[in-house]
Amino acid sequence: MNMQSAKLELIKMIADIQSEELLDKIRQFLKETETSPLTPSLSREETGLLLKINEGLPEEVQLRYNELLAKLTSETITEPERQELLELPPRVEAKNAERLQYLVELAQLWSTTVDEAMDRLGIKPPPIIQ
């Protein structure tokens, strides 16, 4: 596997990453490959956008959200927890909108559509709820 293929595979793998430790390792890898004159690399702008696209909610917020959803599903949620759960979707939606904006910028940088950029990155759209 050549370096470009390895980078594309790495980009696909990090599409849903929310671990700060792993993101730090990815940043370091991308920084190292940018400085190597023998390997093609992502531009600084591409790297920055990819890192922003992959930033999720803070881990503790995501874990709490998942916990509250599980309690809601199992019907063990308390009224204060229900109120807390109602406050989280706007944060989740704001983060998703922010990530989508970065994805639009990346698609423009690549002179392609958002759908094509998502396909290149291995990002699947969420299922439609009916």
C-alpha positions as CSV (number, residue, x, y, z in Angstrom):
1,M,0.0,0.0,0.0
2,N,1.5,3.3,-1.0
3,M,1.5,6.4,1.2
4,Q,-1.4,8.1,-0.6
5,S,-3.5,4.9,-0.3
6,A,-2.6,4.7,3.4
7,K,-3.7,8.3,4.0
8,L,-7.0,7.7,2.2
9,E,-7.6,4.6,4.3
10,L,-6.7,6.5,7.4
11,I,-9.2,9.3,6.5
12,K,-11.9,6.8,6.0
13,M,-11.2,5.2,9.4
14,I,-11.3,8.4,11.3
15,A,-14.7,9.5,10.0
16,D,-16.4,8.8,13.3
17,I,-13.6,9.2,15.7
18,Q,-14.3,11.1,18.9
19,S,-11.3,10.1,21.0
20,E,-8.9,13.0,21.8
21,E,-6.0,10.6,22.2
22,L,-6.5,9.0,18.8
23,L,-7.1,12.4,17.2
24,D,-3.8,13.6,18.6
25,K,-2.0,10.5,17.1
26,I,-3.7,11.3,13.7
27,R,-2.6,14.9,13.9
28,Q,1.0,13.8,14.6
29,F,0.9,11.3,11.7
30,L,-0.4,14.0,9.3
31,K,2.1,16.5,10.6
32,E,5.0,14.0,10.0
33,T,3.8,13.1,6.5
34,E,3.4,16.8,5.6
35,T,7.1,17.4,6.4
36,S,8.4,14.5,4.4
37,P,9.6,15.7,0.9
38,L,9.2,12.2,-0.6
39,T,5.5,11.6,0.1
40,P,2.5,13.4,-1.2
41,S,0.5,14.9,1.6
42,L,-2.7,16.7,2.3
43,S,-2.6,20.5,2.3
44,R,-2.8,22.2,5.7
45,E,-6.3,23.4,4.8
46,E,-7.4,19.8,4.0
47,T,-5.8,18.5,7.2
48,G,-7.5,21.2,9.3
49,L,-10.9,20.6,7.7
50,L,-10.6,16.8,8.2
51,L,-9.7,17.3,11.8
52,K,-12.7,19.6,12.3
53,I,-15.0,17.3,10.5
54,N,-14.0,14.5,12.8
55,E,-14.5,16.5,16.0
56,G,-17.5,15.1,17.8
57,L,-19.2,16.1,20.9
58,P,-16.9,16.0,24.0
59,E,-16.7,12.4,25.0
60,E,-18.4,12.9,28.4
61,V,-21.3,14.7,26.7
62,Q,-21.7,11.9,24.1
63,L,-21.5,9.2,26.8
64,R,-24.2,11.0,28.9
65,Y,-26.4,11.4,25.9
66,N,-26.1,7.7,25.1
67,E,-26.8,6.8,28.7
68,L,-29.9,9.0,28.8
69,L,-31.2,7.6,25.5
70,A,-30.8,4.1,26.9
71,K,-32.7,5.0,30.1
72,L,-35.5,6.6,27.9
73,T,-35.7,3.4,25.8
74,S,-35.8,1.2,28.9
75,E,-38.3,3.5,30.5
76,T,-36.1,4.0,33.6
77,I,-35.5,7.7,33.1
78,T,-36.3,10.2,35.9
79,E,-37.9,13.5,35.3
80,P,-34.7,15.5,35.9
81,E,-32.9,13.2,33.4
82,R,-35.7,13.7,30.9
83,Q,-35.2,17.4,31.1
84,E,-31.4,17.0,30.7
85,L,-32.0,14.8,27.7
86,L,-34.2,17.5,26.1
87,E,-31.4,20.0,26.4
88,L,-28.9,17.9,24.5
89,P,-30.3,17.6,21.0
90,P,-29.7,21.3,20.2
91,R,-26.0,20.8,21.1
92,V,-25.8,17.6,18.9
93,E,-27.5,19.4,16.0
94,A,-25.3,22.4,16.3
95,K,-22.2,20.2,16.2
96,N,-23.5,18.3,13.2
97,A,-24.3,21.5,11.3
98,E,-20.8,22.7,12.1
99,R,-19.3,19.5,10.8
100,L,-21.4,19.7,7.6
101,Q,-20.1,23.2,6.9
102,Y,-16.6,21.9,7.1
103,L,-17.5,19.1,4.8
104,V,-18.9,21.6,2.3
105,E,-15.7,23.5,2.5
106,L,-13.7,20.4,1.9
107,A,-15.9,19.4,-1.1
108,Q,-15.3,22.9,-2.5
109,L,-11.6,22.6,-2.0
110,W,-11.7,19.2,-3.8
111,S,-13.9,20.7,-6.6
112,T,-16.5,18.1,-6.0
113,T,-19.9,17.6,-4.4
114,V,-20.6,16.9,-0.7
115,D,-21.9,13.5,-1.6
116,E,-18.7,12.6,-3.5
117,A,-16.5,14.0,-0.6
118,M,-18.5,11.9,1.9
119,D,-18.1,8.9,-0.4
120,R,-14.3,9.4,-0.7
121,L,-14.1,9.7,3.1
122,G,-16.3,6.7,3.7
123,I,-18.9,8.8,5.6
124,K,-22.4,7.3,5.4
125,P,-25.4,9.6,5.9
126,P,-27.5,8.8,8.9
127,P,-30.6,6.7,8.3
128,I,-33.8,8.6,7.6
129,I,-36.3,8.3,10.4
130,Q,-39.9,7.9,9.2
